[in-house]
Amino acid sequence: MHTQGKPGSVVAVLVLLVLIAVYQLFIGATTLFGAFVVEGTDLMEQMPTEMDAVAETAEQNVWAIYLGGAVCLVYAVAATVLAVMVGRGEPRARPLTIGVNAVFGVANPALMIPMVYGPGAVISAVFALVVAGLLFRRAAQDYFSAPAGETVRS
């Protein structure tokens, strides 16, 4: 463990990872619940006639709803594991956090094309890229590269 407190960028990364994990867990769980509801009911019979196109699209794209929910839950688990690693100050936490968040930050908006995600994917991607970017700050690099027991300046 490092003898001095965490730099501000590392604390920000830790807070953002926790917030991301909670948000993705909530979104993933509600998305999967919604997919079960869509798949378990006949929306065409329950919707007014002017909503037929919306109900038909939802029934045809239920695979996208499942995929979106699964991706959210996987990312929530990854963010939780990364938050624990960053909190402990493990040296491999920095490259893993950068990698996972950079991939998610690029892939998330790309999943808007097959309609797996909506416009909110851009906001999630921005948060992921901010987390990755904060770890490129000099203080974060020094913190994760310092041997255990050595002081790190913020």
C-alpha positions in Angstrom: 0.0 0.0 0.0 1.1 3.6 -0.6 1.8 5.6 2.5 0.3 8.9 1.2 -3.2 9.5 0.1 -4.4 8.9 -3.4 -4.0 11.7 -6.0 -7.1 13.5 -7.0 -7.3 11.8 -10.4 -7.2 8.4 -8.8 -10.0 9.4 -6.4 -12.1 10.7 -9.3 -11.6 7.4 -11.2 -12.6 5.5 -8.1 -15.8 7.5 -7.6 -16.7 7.4 -11.3 -16.2 3.6 -11.4 -18.5 3.1 -8.4 -21.1 5.4 -10.0 -20.8 3.7 -13.4 -21.2 0.3 -11.7 -24.4 1.3 -9.9 -25.8 2.9 -13.0 -25.0 0.0 -15.3 -26.4 -2.5 -12.8 -29.6 -0.6 -12.6 -29.9 -0.1 -16.4 -29.0 -3.7 -17.1 -31.5 -5.1 -14.7 -34.3 -2.9 -15.8 -33.5 -3.6 -19.5 -33.5 -7.4 -19.0 -36.8 -7.1 -17.0 -38.2 -5.1 -19.9 -37.1 -7.8 -22.3 -38.8 -10.5 -20.3 -42.0 -8.4 -20.3 -41.9 -7.8 -24.0 -41.2 -11.4 -24.8 -43.8 -12.7 -22.4 -46.7 -10.6 -23.7 -48.3 -10.1 -27.0 -47.8 -6.4 -27.5 -49.7 -6.4 -30.7 -52.9 -7.2 -28.9 -52.4 -4.8 -26.0 -51.3 -1.6 -28.0 -53.7 0.8 -29.6 -53.8 0.5 -33.4 -51.7 3.6 -33.9 -48.9 2.0 -32.0 -48.7 -1.2 -34.1 -45.4 -0.3 -35.7 -43.8 0.4 -32.3 -45.1 -2.9 -30.8 -43.9 -4.9 -33.9 -40.5 -3.3 -33.8 -40.1 -4.1 -30.1 -41.1 -7.8 -30.7 -38.7 -8.1 -33.6 -35.8 -6.6 -31.8 -36.1 -8.3 -28.4 -32.6 -9.8 -29.1 -31.2 -6.3 -29.0 -32.8 -5.6 -25.7 -31.2 -8.8 -24.2 -27.8 -7.9 -25.7 -28.0 -4.4 -24.3 -28.9 -5.6 -20.8 -26.2 -8.2 -20.8 -23.6 -5.7 -21.9 -24.7 -3.3 -19.1 -24.4 -6.1 -16.5 -21.0 -7.3 -17.7 -19.7 -3.7 -17.7 -21.2 -3.2 -14.2 -19.2 -6.2 -12.9 -16.1 -5.1 -14.7 -16.4 -1.6 -13.2 -16.9 -3.1 -9.7 -13.8 -5.2 -10.0 -11.8 -2.3 -11.4 -13.0 -0.1 -8.6 -11.7 -2.6 -6.0 -8.3 -2.8 -7.8 -8.0 1.0 -8.1 -9.0 1.3 -4.4 -6.2 -1.1 -3.4 -3.7 0.7 -5.6 -2.7 -2.4 -7.6 -0.3 -1.6 -10.4 -2.2 -3.6 -13.0 -5.4 -1.6 -12.2 -4.3 1.3 -14.4 -3.8 -0.5 -17.7 -6.9 -2.7 -17.1 -9.1 0.3 -16.3 -7.8 2.2 -19.3 -8.4 -0.8 -21.6 -11.9 -1.8 -20.4 -13.1 1.8 -20.4 -11.6 2.6 -23.8 -13.2 -0.4 -25.4 -16.5 0.3 -23.8 -16.3 4.0 -24.7 -15.9 3.1 -28.4 -18.1 0.1 -28.5 -21.1 1.6 -26.7 -22.0 4.2 -29.2 -21.3 1.7 -32.0 -24.0 -0.5 -30.5 -26.5 2.3 -31.3 -26.3 1.3 -35.0 -28.1 -2.1 -34.6 -30.4 -0.4 -32.1 -29.0 -2.2 -29.0 -28.6 1.1 -27.3 -30.3 4.5 -27.5 -28.8 8.0 -27.4 -28.0 7.5 -23.7 -25.1 5.3 -24.8 -23.1 8.4 -25.7 -23.3 9.7 -22.2 -22.1 6.3 -20.8 -19.3 6.3 -23.4 -18.2 9.8 -22.3 -18.0 8.7 -18.7 -15.9 5.6 -19.7 -13.5 7.7 -21.8 -13.2 10.3 -18.9 -12.2 7.5 -16.6 -9.6 6.2 -19.1 -8.3 9.8 -19.7 -7.9 10.5 -16.0 -5.5 7.6 -15.6 -3.1 9.3 -18.1 -2.5 12.1 -15.7 1.1 12.2 -14.3 -0.1 11.8 -10.7 -2.1 8.6 -11.6 0.8 7.2 -13.5 3.2 7.8 -10.6 0.7 6.4 -8.1 0.3 3.1 -9.9 4.0 2.7 -10.8 5.3 3.5 -7.3 6.4 0.5 -5.3 4.4 -0.3 -2.2 5.3 1.7 0.8 6.7 4.6 -1.2 5.3 8.1 -1.1 3.5 9.6 -4.1 2.9 13.3 -4.6 -0.5 14.4 -5.8 
